[in-house]
């Protein structure tokens, strides 16, 4: 049996309740009363939203089909949604709250996850070196950031690890590949001192080597070929095995400019994989949609911007296939806009559309991990300098709670639609009485409300309920975000607020508010792949 849904705003049921305690509404309401009630309730919810748009009274319908008979489409890592902290933060730790209790608390809500310590400054970092390696300040011609060499000590390295451990995160550290010998091979002496120190302190972590090597000529006026980098990675893999990190993963080559017309990023990765002697466990690349210096609000809600990711992933898949090495992919650094993000856009409500869609599409495409740039620092941070969470932090926390690693196949006839939805099994922790459920999530970037008709979902008749979480804001460039009309804020003790859904009956259509992100949990869905 297939089901459709209609949204209501029953404040008395706008909370978690056991399914057995929810009164069942009659399914035989008069048609005219249902239509009247439908539009009344829709506009009650939409009244909490104001984005300087006029809402059309005509609601279009978007149809989707869930393949409920097949096994899972993909299974991603339990750390699928991960994030980075840029190495540049280690240059001056006065403004970096690495061990601040509030910061630790916010990070812990995103566990399990990888925390990648990397970025351009990774190839400027030395460990426990004297100041003789430090030269005068050098500014990048690309984005104006400091690219001069600097050093960190044991105490700072350990502080980073303590942050990861106390937040229940898995640290990935990006080593400096630009410490080179006279014949331009990698000089591993400094890296060996970091790895040895980490092992001596019984640290468990994973590793990278270098950042965006295909752009070294542009950034540092230096060149490391893909075949040479492959040899360097092979040497690092040997070093890790020798020093007790044989179980740690090594990921690379961290290329950028994937999807450009010249495909230099893909060609670099392909050559690297042909020569790395199976040293990397995952092939990694960086993904951005926009230039942070000139991006606009319109870019953040333009369907063509969203579709760019699909083309990039396909292009990298072809490069991996051509290499003859079927290595799974990570987006190891990604956000809306490069160059530190777009001011007052990449850390605001409007950025959530691209972020949530990226998570959904990447999982459906088989990407194993997506590493958000960044948790803190820059214009794309999930946590602001005031240590208050930005909208994407809330989106990420909700994703962690309601979306599992099991990806389902949800198809749409309109691939250019403003409505972009994805389906996963619901995590066991979010189930009610261990009854199976699915989570459908995504975005409506249309300025009008849109109804969705999801076909192909069989249900357990007596226990089926739908929990609807609609995320909106009064302003696309706001730092605040609302769930079902209520502003999300941490409690005074730092705990999460209760996430109160609108509870629906399995009847008629779900209506998505304009400019909204949604999580729709269908409790009682009979999907064998999601049984526990």
C-alpha positions, 0 to 999 in steps of 0.5 A: 500500500502506498501513502501520501501525507498532508501537513497539519499544525496540531500544536497539541501533538507538536512533540515526541509521543509514543505512537500508542498514545497518539489519538488516531484521526478518522480517515473519512473526513468530508472532502470539502472540510479536509480541503478547507482545513488543509489550507488553513493549517498550511498558512498557519505554518507559513505565517511564521515565515517571512522572506519578502516574498508573496505566497501564491495560493496555487500549490504545485505537486512534486511526485517521487517514488521510493523503491521499497523492494530493493536493498539499500542503495549505498551504505556510507560511513558512520562518520559520513558527516564530518568537518574540518578545522583549518591548519591556519587556526594553529598560527595564532591560537589566541582566538582559537577556543580549542579546549573551551568547554562550550566549544567542546560541547558543540563539537560533541553533538556532531559525533561520530565524525572525523575532524580534519586538521588541514588546509593550505597552511598544512604545507607550511607547518613544522613540528617542534622546530626552531625559528630558523625555518620561519621566514618573513610573512608571505601572503598568498596571491590566491586568497590573501592568506598567510602562507609563511612557514610556522611551527607548532609544539608538542603542547599544541598538537596534544591540545588538538588531540584532546579536543578530538578525543573529548568530543568523541571525534576521530582526528585526521592530521594533514602533514607538510608535503612541501618539506622537500629534498634536493631531488624534490622527493619528500623529506619525511624527517619532520613528519616522523617526529610528529608521528613518533610523538603521537605514538608515544602519547598513545594517540589514535588518529589518521593521516593525510599528506599535502593540500591541493597539490595540483595548485602548488604552482599557483599558490606556492610557485612550486611543483610536485607532480602526481607521480612524485606525490604517489611515491611520497604517499607510498613512503608515508604509508611505509612510515606509518606501518613502521611506527605503529600506525598500520591500522590508521587510514591514509587518504589523498591526494586532496586535489581541487578544481574538479569539474573545471573545463581542463579537468586538471584536478581529475587528471592529477588524481588519475595519475596519482592513483596509477602510481601510489601502490595502493597506499591510500584507502580513500581518494580525496578531493575538494568541492566548492560551488562558488567564489566567496568574493562575488557570490550572491543570495541568488547563487545559493538558491539557483538550481544550476548551482546545485547541479554542479556537484553532480557533474563534479562527482561524475567527472571524478568517478570517471577519473578513478575508473580510468586509473584502474583502482576502484577506490571509494571517494571522500569530499575531504574539504567542502563548503558553499564558496571557496576563499574562506566562504561568502561573507554573510551568506556561507554561515547563514540560513541560506547556506543550509540548502546547498549543505543539506542537498550536498549530504543527500546527493553525495550519499546517494552517489556513494561518497563515503565521507563529506568533510565540511569546511569548517567547524570554526573560522572563516565565513563558512563556519558552523560555529561563530566567533561568539561560540554560538551555532550557525544554522548549518550546525543545527542542520548537521545535528538534526541530520545526525539524529534522524538520518542513518548510514543506509541510503535508499533509492528515491527517484523524481521525474523532475531532475531540475526541480526546486524540490530536492529530496533524499531517503535513508533508513531512520537510525535505531536511536530515533525509532519508536518501539523499534518499529522500522522507519524511513527519513526523507529529507531535503530542500524546497528552494522555491519561493512558493509552498510545494506539496509532495506525493511520495509513492511506493511506501508500504506501511504498518497500518496501525502504527504508521505516523509521520513526524515532520520537521520543517526548518525555516527562517525569517530572512535567508541571511539570518543566523537564526533557524526555526523548526516548525516555527520555533527558533532553535536555541541551546538550553542554558546548560548547553543541552539541545532543545527538544526537537518537536515535530508536527505529527501527521496521519498517513493521509493526503499530501505533505506541503513544504513551506517556501525556502525550507529544509525538511526532515520527514520521518515515516514511522511504521514504513515497511521497508525490509532494508530498514528492519532492526 
